[in-house]
Amino acid sequence: MPLHPDAVAFLRRLEHDGVQPDYLLSVAEARAKAEIPAETEREPVAAVEDTAAPGPSGPVPMRIYTPPRRAVGVVVYLHGGGFVTGTIDGYDPLMRRLANRVPATVVAVDYRRAPEHRCPAAVDDAQAAYHWATAHAQQLAPDSRGQIAVAGDSAGGNIAAVLSRRRRDAREPLPALQALLYPGTDAAAYQDSDAYPSYRQCSAGYGMHYQDGLWYLAHYLGPDGDRYSPDASPIRAPSLVGLPAAYIVTVEYDILRDEGEAYAAQLRDAGVPVEHRRWDGHLHGFISDPDAFADAEPALDDIARAIRNALTPRSSTQRAE
C-alpha cells in the first residue's frame, strides 16, 4: 500500500530539518541524533529504579519500570540503535508505555555498544541481565507467576533472538515469549543488496538507509567478525527447533522487513509458535513515536496483548495466528 500519511509527514520533516542518515555521521554524531528531547512526554509509572547486573566485563546497567497496576510478569527489553546508538535514557518513554500497557515490570538493559565493544558483547550483557531477572523475578513482579518475556526492536530484536537461542542451547528455562520488533536477523545476507527484495525496495528515502545497515554492521562486527555466526545472524543457527514462541513485527517500508519475515517463516517451519504482524504503509521504528504516528499506540497495544497472554495462565491455551 502507499506510505501512510503519518509516514509521509514524518519523512517531510526529516527532509525539512536536514537530518542526515547515520552512515554519513561520526559515531558521536549518530548517538547524539538518537537521543530524544528533554521535553518528550513520559507516562507516569509506579517506580523507576536504576540498578546493575553482574556482567562478563563488569556491571551491566539496567533500568526497572514498575507499573501502577499489578505486574503480570517481567519483560527484559533490549533497545535498538544498530548496536551503535540508543540508550535506556532514549528509550525511557517507550519503556514506560510498555510497562503500563502489559502491565509488567520492564527491565531495560544498557548493553555495551559498538564499535567500542564488538559482537557478541551486547548479547553477553543481555544474557547477564536476563539471568539476573530470572533470579529476581518474584521480587520484580511479586504477585505474578514469575514468568519472563524478552523483547527488543531492530538491533535489540536481533539480540533478543540470539539470547533466546543461547538459552535453548544451554538448556536453561526459556522466555515465555520473544517479542521481536522489526528485527535484523541475517547479518550474513546484508552484504549482498540483492539477498532480500526489501534491501533494494527500501534502500533510501524511508528513514533508515541500506547504507546505514552496512555502517552499523561494520562497527558491530569489525573487519574480522563472523557474519555467519548465529550470534550475529540468528536465522543462520543450525536449528531453530525448540525456541520460545515468537511475536514478530515488521513494517512495509523497511530494509529489514524481509529478514524479519524470513525469520518468522523459518521459526514456523521449525515448529515454533509464531504470531507475525506486518504494519503496511509504515516505517522502521514507528512504534517509538506516538506523537508522529497514530498507529504507534494500537501497535504497542497489540504487542502488550501478546506479552500479557504469554506471561499469564492464558498462554497455555493461546494459539499463534
Secondary structure, 3 states (H helix, E strand, C coil): CCCCHHHHHHHHHHHHHCCCCHHHCCHHHHHHHHCCCCCCCCCCCCEEEEEEECCCCCCEEEEEEECCCCCCCEEEEECCCCCCCCCCCCCHHHHHHHHHHCCCEEEEECCCCCCCCCCCHHHHHHHHHHHHHHHCHHHHCCCCCCCEEEEEECHHHHHHHHHHHHHHHCCCCCCCCEEEECCCCCCCHHHCCCCCHHHHHCCCCCCCCHHHHHHHHHHHHCCCCCCCCCCCCHHHCCCCCCCCCEEEEEEEECCCHHHHHHHHHHHHHCCCCEEEEEEEEEECCHHHCCCCCCCHHHHHHHHHHHHHHHHCHHHHCCCCC
